[in-house]
Amino acid sequence: MHDPRSLARRFPADFTWGVATSAFQIEGAAFEDGKGESIWDRFCRQPGAIADASNGDVACDHVHRLDEDLDLIAALGVDCYRFSVSWPRVQPLGSGAWNEAGFAFYERLLQGLRQRGLKAYLTLNHWDLPQALQDAGGWAQRDTVQRFVDYAREVNRRLGAGVEAFTTHNEPWVIAVLGHEQGNFAPGIRDRRVMLQVAHHLLLSHGLAMRALRADGCRARLGIVLNLAHIVPATAMPADEAAARHADTAGRRWYTDPLFKGEYPAEAVAELGADMPRIEPGDMDIIATPMDYVGVNYYMRVVISASGPWDPAEHGRPVSAMGWEIYPKGLDELLRLLHRDYRLPPVYITENGGAFPDAPGNGRVDDQDRIAYLHGHIAAVADARDAGVPMAGYMVWSLMDNFEWSSGYAKRFGIVHVDYATLARTPKASAHWYSSLLREWRTTHGAASV
């Protein structure tokens, strides 16, 4: 039903295929070898913060199982691995001394990727800010912008020769809104004005870091990763359409307009008035520094109703275990919208996947729902590419089941199953399906399978 053969033929020989993870979600070794405390280490210890009262102390124990996990990645037949560096693992306080043991781990990781013929897509900030910086005000303080630039430069100095592409920040909307307005992600702050300032500083640090890395002679490609949903009105009623436009401005354009146009949306600026973040002269030009690529993380369409929350399940729509609507066409629609609104650099889908209630049986996990999800969304990428969107790659979220932030370990996104009691890894049916897609793609282009 989800035959990968015809799908594989729709992608060119230079398309990039990968899998993705993040440091806090898989690494474990939270307080070993000189690693400092992150805001997520602290947040997990707040009563009620995590659904199952878990934490990232062990997670998938990736630090101690590095070679096993790299072998898993290589066996899939992908071209690249997207991962993040834990800032407090390499600089425990977010300023000052560097942790040699932390850098040694990532050097081993990069060496392992090279030995297996895999390219490294390195994310500098996937949410785990050093707690010491948060204690000094975190992303709400402009000083943290410079601390991030210093960190980015040191990572490039030590590791950059082995990196294909750097991502400055993963999903600044999540850091700002979930972390500083809604407060259900670290650091757990609920303050709209703080959120707005945090968002500005994240974008500013992105631009400054790219400029600094280029000035340092960085050879890797540089970009940012945004979580974007296709936001649509529930009906054609004017109230619903206005509500959807407002949601799209706050959730998408507050980030994409500065990055690609050098300005915040005029309607948002007018609405915010005195609540606008502090913006210094030159900030917007820095934010709009041209990127080598942009990453898009896509999971769902969002339907907006002026009368209140729109629940896809109540309207008969399929949903994942997260309650998110499964609507692959929304990815194609989103990508075409972005291409229409902006002059896009090459686009990578840097995360895409679904959480489903995987149930192992006879040593297998037959996750057909996930296979259908991946097939549908990869086809949507092909549709967008056929329509002229400069699609350059696709990465599955995630390589393996892991710590799903405030949901703890209950939600499984991996194409590799993790038994949290034994930490044993078992490739699911979706992993085998993805591998078969990549084999077909290589055969199509006359390339040897990995």
Secondary structure, 3 states (H helix, E strand, C coil): CCCHHHHHCCCCCCCEEEEECCHHHHCCCCCCCCCCCEHHHHHCCCCCCCCCCCCCCCCCCHHHCHHHHHHHHHHHCCCEEEEECCHHHHCCCCCCCCCHHHHHHHHHHHHHHHHCCCEEEEEEECCCCEHHHHHCCHHHCHHHHHHHHHHHHHHHHHHHHHCCEEEEEECHHHHHHHHHCCCCCCCCCCCHHHHHHHHHHHHHHHHHHHHHHHHCCCCCEEEEEEECCEEEECCCCHHHHHHHHHHHHHHHHHHHHHHHHCCCCHHHHHHHHHHCCCCCCCHHHHHCCCCCEEEEECCCEEEECCCCCCCCHHHCCCECCCCCECCCHHHHHHHHHHHHHCCCCCEEEEECCCCCCCCCECCECCCHHHHHHHHHHHHHHHHHHHCCCCEEEEEEECCECCCCHHHCCCCCCCCEEECCCCCCEEECHHHHHHHHHHHHHHHHCCCCCC
